[in-house]
Amino acid sequence: MKLTAIGLVAMVTIVVQLSPTMACDVKDLSPCLIPIAKLPEPPTAACCQILRDQWPCLCVLINDSRLWIGHTLTSPNGHKLFAACQVPFPSCGN
């Protein structure tokens, strides 16, 4: 019984940790790539809206070392992009 409870807690923890990645899709950030590369070109409204929509789970993408987007978003131009969109840069605790 104790082992089953531990397994259930572990499963719930994994689902909770994975659920933000289900909401965030790295491909959705593609409208933001040109503004990051060509700053000071202003970001599009679509890019800024995506940053707002995906803000709650961006840390999952930023902290995933397998994804290129983390380095892109945390770069100086990435920070400028957040500022231009008036979206606070996520505090990812790392």
C-alpha positions as CSV (number, residue, x, y, z in Angstrom):
1,M,0.0,0.0,0.0
2,K,2.8,2.4,0.9
3,L,4.6,1.7,-2.4
4,T,1.4,2.4,-4.3
5,A,0.9,5.7,-2.6
6,I,4.5,6.7,-3.4
7,G,4.1,5.7,-7.0
8,L,0.9,7.7,-7.3
9,V,2.5,10.8,-5.9
10,A,5.4,10.4,-8.3
11,M,3.0,10.0,-11.2
12,V,1.1,13.1,-10.3
13,T,4.3,15.1,-9.9
14,I,5.4,14.0,-13.3
15,V,2.1,15.0,-14.9
16,V,2.1,18.4,-13.2
17,Q,5.7,19.0,-14.4
18,L,4.9,17.9,-17.9
19,S,1.6,19.8,-18.3
20,P,3.2,23.2,-18.9
21,T,5.2,21.7,-21.9
22,M,1.9,20.5,-23.4
23,A,0.6,24.1,-23.3
24,C,3.9,25.5,-24.6
25,D,5.0,24.5,-28.1
26,V,8.4,25.7,-29.1
27,K,7.2,25.9,-32.7
28,D,4.6,28.6,-31.7
29,L,7.5,30.9,-30.9
30,S,8.6,31.0,-34.6
31,P,7.1,34.5,-35.2
32,C,9.6,35.8,-32.6
33,L,12.7,34.5,-34.2
34,I,13.2,37.2,-36.8
35,P,12.7,40.0,-34.3
36,I,15.3,38.4,-32.0
37,A,17.7,38.1,-34.9
38,K,17.1,41.6,-36.3
39,L,16.6,43.8,-33.3
40,P,16.0,46.7,-33.2
41,E,13.3,45.7,-35.7
42,P,10.1,45.7,-33.5
43,P,8.4,42.4,-32.8
44,T,5.1,41.7,-34.4
45,A,1.8,41.8,-32.4
46,A,1.6,38.0,-33.0
47,C,5.0,37.5,-31.4
48,C,4.1,39.6,-28.4
49,Q,0.8,37.7,-28.0
50,I,2.6,34.4,-28.1
51,L,5.0,35.5,-25.4
52,R,2.0,36.5,-23.2
53,D,0.1,33.3,-23.9
54,Q,3.1,31.0,-23.3
55,W,4.6,33.0,-20.4
56,P,3.4,30.6,-17.7
57,C,5.4,27.8,-19.1
58,L,8.3,29.5,-20.8
59,C,10.7,28.4,-18.0
60,V,10.1,24.8,-19.0
61,L,11.4,25.7,-22.5
62,I,14.2,27.9,-21.3
63,N,15.5,25.3,-18.8
64,D,15.3,22.4,-21.3
65,S,18.9,22.1,-22.4
66,R,17.8,19.9,-25.4
67,L,16.0,22.9,-26.9
68,W,17.7,25.8,-28.8
69,I,15.1,28.3,-27.7
70,G,16.3,28.6,-24.2
71,H,19.6,30.1,-25.3
72,T,17.8,32.3,-27.7
73,L,15.3,33.7,-25.2
74,T,18.0,34.3,-22.5
75,S,20.3,36.1,-24.9
76,P,20.6,39.9,-24.8
77,N,18.3,40.2,-27.8
78,G,15.8,37.8,-26.2
79,H,15.6,40.1,-23.1
80,K,15.1,43.1,-25.5
81,L,12.3,41.2,-27.2
82,F,10.5,40.7,-23.9
83,A,11.0,44.4,-23.1
84,A,9.7,45.5,-26.5
85,C,6.6,43.4,-26.0
86,Q,6.2,44.7,-22.5
87,V,6.2,41.2,-21.2
88,P,8.2,40.5,-18.0
89,F,11.1,38.1,-18.5
90,P,10.1,34.9,-16.6
91,S,12.0,34.3,-13.3
92,C,13.0,30.7,-13.8
93,G,14.9,30.2,-10.5
94,N,18.2,29.2,-12.0
